[in-house]
């Protein structure tokens, strides 16, 4: 990873934070739809409850990857 200047680091941090916040909304929605469809034992739009949980898990993985990227960028910046 290339060395980031202070301005580039702050810009990247702001972008990652924005994407992180945008992914929290579908995470919550997918998780609660999964719970509701599992409790009611229904499929919503032909999608089973496990698929809703997989979609929420995917959002969690993307958020974790973004956090790791920010940690890596911060460590590279300190060198």
C-alpha positions as CSV (number, residue, x, y, z in Angstrom):
1,X,0.0,0.0,0.0
2,X,1.4,3.4,-0.9
3,X,2.0,6.1,1.6
4,X,-0.9,8.5,1.9
5,X,-0.6,12.1,2.7
6,X,-2.7,13.7,5.4
7,X,-5.3,15.0,3.0
8,X,-5.5,11.7,1.1
9,X,-5.9,9.8,4.3
10,X,-8.7,12.0,5.6
11,X,-10.5,11.8,2.2
12,X,-10.2,8.0,2.2
13,X,-11.4,7.9,5.9
14,X,-14.4,10.0,5.0
15,X,-15.3,7.8,2.0
16,X,-14.9,4.6,4.1
17,X,-17.0,6.0,6.9
18,X,-19.8,7.0,4.4
19,X,-19.9,3.5,2.8
20,X,-19.8,1.9,6.3
21,X,-22.9,3.9,7.3
22,X,-24.7,3.2,4.1
23,X,-24.2,-0.6,4.6
24,X,-25.5,-0.6,8.1
25,X,-29.1,0.2,6.9
26,X,-29.4,-2.9,4.6
27,X,-27.7,-5.0,7.2
28,X,-30.4,-4.2,9.8
29,X,-33.2,-4.5,7.2
30,X,-32.0,-7.9,5.9
31,X,-31.5,-9.2,9.4
32,X,-35.0,-8.2,10.6
33,X,-36.7,-9.5,7.4
34,X,-34.9,-12.8,8.0
35,X,-36.1,-12.9,11.6
36,X,-39.7,-12.0,10.6
37,X,-39.9,-14.5,7.7
38,X,-38.4,-17.3,9.9
39,X,-40.8,-16.7,12.7
40,X,-43.8,-16.6,10.4
41,X,-42.4,-19.5,8.3
42,X,-43.0,-17.6,5.0
43,X,-41.0,-16.7,1.9
44,X,-40.9,-13.1,0.9
45,X,-40.7,-12.8,-2.9
46,X,-39.6,-16.4,-3.2
47,X,-36.6,-15.8,-0.9
48,X,-36.2,-18.1,2.1
49,X,-35.2,-16.7,5.5
50,X,-31.7,-18.1,5.3
51,X,-31.0,-16.0,2.2
52,X,-31.9,-12.9,4.1
53,X,-29.4,-13.9,6.8
54,X,-26.8,-14.6,4.2
55,X,-27.3,-11.1,2.7
56,X,-26.9,-9.6,6.2
57,X,-23.8,-11.6,6.8
58,X,-22.4,-10.4,3.4
59,X,-22.9,-6.8,4.6
60,X,-21.1,-7.6,7.9
61,X,-18.2,-9.0,5.9
62,X,-17.9,-5.9,3.7
63,X,-18.0,-3.7,6.8
64,X,-15.2,-5.7,8.4
65,X,-13.1,-5.6,5.3
66,X,-13.5,-1.8,5.2
67,X,-12.5,-1.5,8.8
68,X,-9.4,-3.6,8.2
69,X,-8.6,-1.4,5.2
70,X,-8.7,1.7,7.4
71,X,-6.5,0.0,10.1
72,X,-4.0,-0.9,7.4
73,X,-4.0,2.6,6.0
74,X,-3.5,4.1,9.4
75,X,-0.6,1.8,10.1
76,X,1.0,2.6,6.7
77,X,0.6,6.2,7.4
78,X,2.5,5.9,10.7
79,X,5.5,4.4,9.1
